[in-house]
Amino acid sequence: MYSATHALEKVGIKIFKRHMCWYGIGFLFFLLTLLFDYRHLNKWAYHIYFFSIFLLILVLVWGKISSGSQRWFKIGFISFQPSELAKISVAILISHIFSEMPLKKGYTLRELWKIFLFTGIPFVLILKEPDLGTALIILILSGTVTLLAGVKKSSLLILIITGLVLTPIVWTHLKDYQKKRVLTFINPNLDPLGSGYHITQSKIAIGSGMIFGKGFLKGSQSRLRFLPEQHTDFIFSVFAEERGFVGSLALIFLYCCLILRGLNIAKNSRDKFGSYLAVSISVLMFWQIFINMGMVSGILPVVGTPLLFMSYGGSSLVFTMISVGILMNIRMRRYMFNGV
Amino acid sequence: MLKSPDIETNISLQKRIIWIDLLVIFLFFILILRIWYLQITKGQEYRIRSEHNRIRLREIPAYRGKIMDRNGIVLVDNKPSYNLYLIPEEIEKPDALIKRLSHIIALNIEQAKKSLLHMKRTCAFKPVCVKRELSFDEVAKIEANKLLLPGVVIRVEGKRNYIYGKLASHILGYISWNRRGTVGIEYKWDKFLSGTHGGMQIEVDATGRMVRLISKRAPVAGDNVYLTIDKRLQQKAEHLLQDKTGAIVAVNPKDGEVLAMVSSPSFDPNRFVEGIDQKTWEKIVNSKNHPLQNRAINGLYPPGSTFKVVVALAGLQEGLINPDTVFTCTGKFPYGNRIFKCWKKNGHGNVNLHKAIKESCDIYFYNVGKMLGAEKIAHYAKMFGLGQKTGIDIGNERKGLVPTPEWKFKRFGIPWQGGETLSFAIGQSFLLVTPLQMAVLYSAFFNGGILYKPTITKLIKRSDGSIVYEFKPRVKSKLHINKKHIDEIKKALIAVVNEAHGTGQKARIKGITVAGKTGTVQLVEEKEEEETKIKEHAWFVGIAPAQDPKICVAAIIEHGGHGGSAAAPVVRELIKEYFKEYVGQKINSKF
């Protein structure tokens, strides 16, 4: 973080300090989430969800009026991204829904209508912001957890076919630059001045790190400001350039441990809701990490998603901390109820 | 209590979660493979690319559009200029490099060091210009020493070239260091003239030389602007005002096209393009004679006797006088406790309208003015466009001033005096006009009563030839006046120039009927309670040929003396020049 912003000079130091502030605030939230029993989330699942939907609509409208960004609210110097809240609220809600549903070998589409509906609404709203990355993450999150819960084979088939049919429709609704991003992914030379530039620079940065990296603050690509967005989406490139393969491996290892730990908490949870919630949150975090790193290293198209914990972005950090907090929460209380 | 189905659920859920474990591990593994590929397999290659081969985004500046006169004669274009750039992030030791450079060519060392340092901090790979317009000699020397000068780049760029120097400088304006028009046509049409910059993405090596072109977006050249100005006429007009202070405006009375517009003294825009230093800039701006001011549209003067036609028309329209009304001019006109005088000491004798205009009798107009009253005079003045902007399509126009009793009281707190009406009637008092306003006013007399908005832009053409804008006459207002009254005044204006005793005989041209009016503005300077007379401003407005006018010229010469002797000959020469080649030429030039 420090290195990436160092290259931005005056503005950079401000960002670094702010990021540290957000760490602090995030940590505070983390502690707060430990205080209450996570099962309250179960009771309040719908409320939280609709509140987040309300905020999503509000930010779209507000943004339209003030011709500002339609992704976040700005109050003074604090900006808040409702899509971050939406991610968690979707995780909570689908966990709640699945935990309430009776056990079955595999659910049919009809039984899953609630999941589709409640995933679809934020998906569309966020897509309109426009924020393709977050929208897709919500979709994938839902999908993964649903698959985990079990889908009847026939239903699954119908779903896949529908998906294939819908894709071209969604394609036409994408904004031009989003389409460009996907096309550029397939053929990076298509738009060398735009998103192709990002990826080329990112790959150069990462690759030039080689085994041991160039050293702290010595990443030439980032220092010379070749890499756009280096303190947000492309922060892993900075990291990889400076720390090399050794560093990258270590980081991936750490993330992997985090996710597996979360999944473990899910396994050991004593109630269905707890399990589903832990899985949802772990999966949510996993996909965000994987998509970012995949994008940055060129195996996925650029969709504009920050890297958890590392990218600059207050909302992302706070909600990530809350996520971890919830996980801890579940773990802490696994022995806590039913007086056993 | 835990229910048994719950335990079952949990166990099966546990089993399934293991699938997700595997998925996570698998995908992270894929990621590791990819990173391995980038950093280890291709690591060396990327390392080399990051160090030696760098990608640059270079702007390709667009060719700024040209400015031409109405016949396509180019007045402003661009000429190539070799400019020296330094790329901050490629220069390890700036001081040493600059020193080395200064040994090869002349260079402002301090300036170069400052700019280089500043850019290194803000945007290290954007080139900094340290010297412009290198000579071929200097270019050769730098190229020869290229290896000793890493990070030094020479770029060929367009430099704005005002081909004829001071010609039409007020109209053309100039562009400033950031390539934006600041004044005149350059400012008005800056967006069209600028075009669109292009860009290219290139890979450069350590010396900044292009190794590979990755992609390019071509620039779009700016649009070309054609003015209504006739270069030959403009040149003549500038020549006529040489060494004098004042302005000349020539318009086409039938559509408002500006054929020439000069303000003297003027300036050479080329000096501004080069990047003028603070001292010279201040000298020009604070110069007593204001060379940057376009007196044709920005200079405010009392119109003097040239205003009399408005008063005459007012009197006729209001029915207060007719062409046969006679007043006696003895040279003296007592009013209140003052004696107003006519410029002719012993008076003109009995004067009717025709004679009053021809010989510019003041006392006739004192009478008419008295009958009309200040407010009525002001009304007609405004009707003829005075006190408002003409609407010409370049900036910095002033609207002048038409006084009324109400205005005077608001402004000074003193009520309007009757004697001021008399001064008003002969074009003095608080009345202020611009030369352009007078040209438009007189045009209205000869074109059937239409006040046209003057236009300087004739045509704007894209670089591909398509037309963006084409001139069409713009009407400001139509005057509802009796044709008979206009004709009377027109006859008198012809007499001014062509009959004996007319004040404008110096404007006469053999073979062409010139009509016009002289004006002489009295000026006094208050010096220690004594009023010292300064030389008067000389006005003349001429129209030719009177039967079917093609040109209307308004000229004012500050401190030139009498209108008839100083300004009339100037107008005559300009009109002569206009008809020299006009005879036989089509009215609308084709491009």
Boltz contact constraints between the chains, C-beta under 6 A:
constraints:
  - contact:
      token1: [A, 103]
      token2: [B, 9]
      max_distance: 6.0
  - contact:
      token1: [A, 148]
      token2: [B, 16]
      max_distance: 6.0
  - contact:
      token1: [A, 192]
      token2: [B, 201]
      max_distance: 6.0
  - contact:
      token1: [A, 192]
      token2: [B, 214]
      max_distance: 6.0
  - contact:
      token1: [A, 192]
      token2: [B, 215]
      max_distance: 6.0
  - contact:
      token1: [A, 193]
      token2: [B, 201]
      max_distance: 6.0
  - contact:
      token1: [A, 193]
      token2: [B, 215]
      max_distance: 6.0
  - contact:
      token1: [A, 204]
      token2: [B, 46]
      max_distance: 6.0
  - contact:
      token1: [A, 204]
      token2: [B, 49]
      max_distance: 6.0
  - contact:
      token1: [A, 204]
      token2: [B, 50]
      max_distance: 6.0
  - contact:
      token1: [A, 206]
      token2: [B, 38]
      max_distance: 6.0
  - contact:
      token1: [A, 207]
      token2: [B, 38]
      max_distance: 6.0
  - contact:
      token1: [A, 207]
      token2: [B, 39]
      max_distance: 6.0
  - contact:
      token1: [A, 207]
      token2: [B, 42]
      max_distance: 6.0
  - contact:
      token1: [A, 207]
      token2: [B, 43]
      max_distance: 6.0
  - contact:
      token1: [A, 207]
      token2: [B, 46]
      max_distance: 6.0
  - contact:
      token1: [A, 208]
      token2: [B, 46]
      max_distance: 6.0
  - contact:
      token1: [A, 208]
      token2: [B, 47]
      max_distance: 6.0
  - contact:
      token1: [A, 208]
      token2: [B, 50]
      max_distance: 6.0
  - contact:
      token1: [A, 209]
      token2: [B, 39]
      max_distance: 6.0
  - contact:
      token1: [A, 210]
      token2: [B, 39]
      max_distance: 6.0
  - contact:
      token1: [A, 210]
      token2: [B, 43]
      max_distance: 6.0
  - contact:
      token1: [A, 210]
      token2: [B, 47]
      max_distance: 6.0
  - contact:
      token1: [A, 220]
      token2: [B, 50]
      max_distance: 6.0
  - contact:
      token1: [A, 221]
      token2: [B, 50]
      max_distance: 6.0
  - contact:
      token1: [A, 224]
      token2: [B, 89]
      max_distance: 6.0
  - contact:
      token1: [A, 245]
      token2: [B, 39]
      max_distance: 6.0
  - contact:
      token1: [A, 245]
      token2: [B, 40]
      max_distance: 6.0
  - contact:
      token1: [A, 248]
      token2: [B, 35]
      max_distance: 6.0
  - contact:
      token1: [A, 252]
      token2: [B, 28]
      max_distance: 6.0
  - contact:
      token1: [A, 252]
      token2: [B, 32]
      max_distance: 6.0
  - contact:
      token1: [A, 256]
      token2: [B, 28]
      max_distance: 6.0
  - contact:
      token1: [A, 259]
      token2: [B, 24]
      max_distance: 6.0
  - contact:
      token1: [A, 263]
      token2: [B, 17]
      max_distance: 6.0
  - contact:
      token1: [A, 263]
      token2: [B, 20]
      max_distance: 6.0
  - contact:
      token1: [A, 263]
      token2: [B, 21]
      max_distance: 6.0
  - contact:
      token1: [A, 266]
      token2: [B, 17]
      max_distance: 6.0
  - contact:
      token1: [A, 267]
      token2: [B, 14]
      max_distance: 6.0
  - contact:
      token1: [A, 267]
      token2: [B, 17]
      max_distance: 6.0
  - contact:
      token1: [A, 272]
      token2: [B, 9]
      max_distance: 6.0
  - contact:
      token1: [A, 275]
      token2: [B, 13]
      max_distance: 6.0
  - contact:
      token1: [A, 286]
      token2: [B, 24]
      max_distance: 6.0
  - contact:
      token1: [A, 290]
      token2: [B, 27]
      max_distance: 6.0
  - contact:
      token1: [A, 293]
      token2: [B, 31]
      max_distance: 6.0
  - contact:
      token1: [A, 297]
      token2: [B, 34]
      max_distance: 6.0
  - contact:
      token1: [A, 299]
      token2: [B, 34]
      max_distance: 6.0
  - contact:
      token1: [A, 338]
      token2: [B, 2]
      max_distance: 6.0
